[in-house]
Amino acid sequence: MEVAPVPRVYFEPIGEEIDCDEDETVLDASFRQGYSLVHGCREGQCSACKCYLLEGEVALKRYSTFALSDSEQDSGYTLLCRAMPEEDLTVELLHFDPDNYRSEFVISTIETTVHAVEPLSHDISRVVVQLPEGAEFPYRPGSYADIHVPGDAEARRSFSMANLPGEGRLEFIVKRYPGGAISGLLEDESIAGGVSLTVTGPYGAFALRDNDRAVLMIAGGSGMAPQLALLRHMVQEGIDRPTRFFYGARGTRDLIEIAELERLGAALPNFRFVPVLSDADDDAEWSGEAGMVHEAVARYLADGELGSDFEAYLCGPPPMVEAAQEMLESFGIDVSQIHFDKFTTSVAVGG
């Protein structure tokens, strides 16, 4: 019996081509073949992987119209993380990094054991998993991995590693949401010390760019994790570029990893951490920055101390990341200098 050829996907303007199995999205097929295209939630929620379909037809898995409106779909736009090719495709990438679209490491799946779960705040936990003796799980600081949801063969949730590679463990920072696929298991202690967790990765192109530019970090919530990885990498490698880290939180009880940031800051000669509280009016003792985090960054940039020759690294909920992107572009920062990781909730994606 003749077997139908699998669809081919051609990416403009990078000139690369992949094949896509019938049960794969375009994004998953790109991962399998060594590409790390710009993406975010991988669940059709954040729009980071939105692209333009020049040729061919796709079927779309479930997605949010926030990420892809009906009018956009009618105009030819699609989401790489939801698109399943029905024939050969030609896709125009709207966002891509010409120097970092190839994956440095092979994606692999590994069985780990939970070493520790500890609270960092009232709704954020640190989860540390131990790799098997002698096992390797290489990645670049800033990368993320999928944790397979215990009891559900299909479900995974993505979390960035906060620690450096080569330590024999993986450290995740997890925001807990009621009913969350992973966070719910943290709440009832189904995920606790000694429990086995399957992890697949690494994914993502969020990494410190190799140049001499100053570093501007903006984060909120569990978006702290990849920023910690970058800072730890800078300390390890002796990188002394001017670094400013703005972290948005509701109140003081939502601030996390302050002691670790002080430790890292003491090892970086030109580092400043700026917490920003959106609900500062509820804290009479707070005298620091208040309002939305991107607004605080805008005030800082308006002072001109950092100039415009910097690389910006954004991590957190999509609304925060998108507001920060718009703000940076309004200051004339080139999009090639803005790197981001959008963190969506497992509840938002059906978790």
C-alpha positions, 0 to 999 in steps of 0.5 A: 500500500502506498504511503502518503508523503508527510507535509513539508513546511518551508519557513520564510525568510530564514529559508529552512524546511522541515517535515511534519507528521500527521499528529504533530503541530508545526512547532512540535515538528520544528522542535523535533528537527532541531529548531527553536522558533519564537514561541511562548505558551505552546497552548494557543494562548499568548500569540508569540508564535503567530505567523502568516500562512503564505501557502497551504492549509492547516487544521487548528487545535483548540486556541484562544481568540485572544491569541488569534482573532477570527479576522486574523485567521481569515486574513491568513494568520495562524499559530505554529503551536496549534497548526497541523498541516493538511498539505505542504506549507509556506510560512512567513515567520513574523518574529525570529532571531536570525542567530538563535533559531537552531536548537543547541541541544537535542530534546530528550525525556528523563525520569527525575525524583522530587528532591524538595518542594518549598514555599517562596511566597503564599502562592509560589513554590520552588520545586527541585528535582534530582536527575538520575545518577550520571544522567545529563540534561544540558541546556542554556541558562534561560531555557525551560522544560516540560513537566509531564502531569502525573496521571495524564499521559498527554498533559504537560506544563512548561517551567523555566529552570532557575539553576545552572546546568550541570548541577545534577538537578533542575530547579523550577519556580511554580506559581500555584493556581487553584485547579492547576494541573501541576500546582494543584498537585503541589497544593494537595502534596501529590507532588512532594519529596520522593515522587517521580516526575518525567521531564522533557526538554530543553526548549526555548531561545531565551538566553543571554546574548553574547555582546557587551550591551547593558542588560535590562530585566523585567519580570513578574511572578514565576518569571523570576526563574529564567532571570535568576538563571541568567544572573547566576550565569553572569556571576559564574562567567564573570560578566560585568555588564551594567544590569538593571532588574525590575520585578513586578509584584502586588505587595511585599508578600509577593516578593521572592528570592530577595536574599538570593538577589542580594547575594548575586548582586554583591558579585555583580559590579554594576547591578541594581534590583528594583521591586515594583508594587502594583498595590503599594497603597495597601502598604503604608511602610512601602517607599519604593517604586509603585504602579505597573512594572513597565511604567516604573521602567519607563520612568527609569529609561526617561532619565537616560542613565541606561541609554538605548544600547541594551538588551531587554529580557522580559519574563512573566504573564502575557499582559505584562510582557506585551505592555513592556514590549510596547513601552520599549518600542516607544523608546525606540528600542529595536525589536531585535534587542527585546527577548521575552518569555510569556508565562500563561497559567495552566488554568488558562489552557485547560489545566 
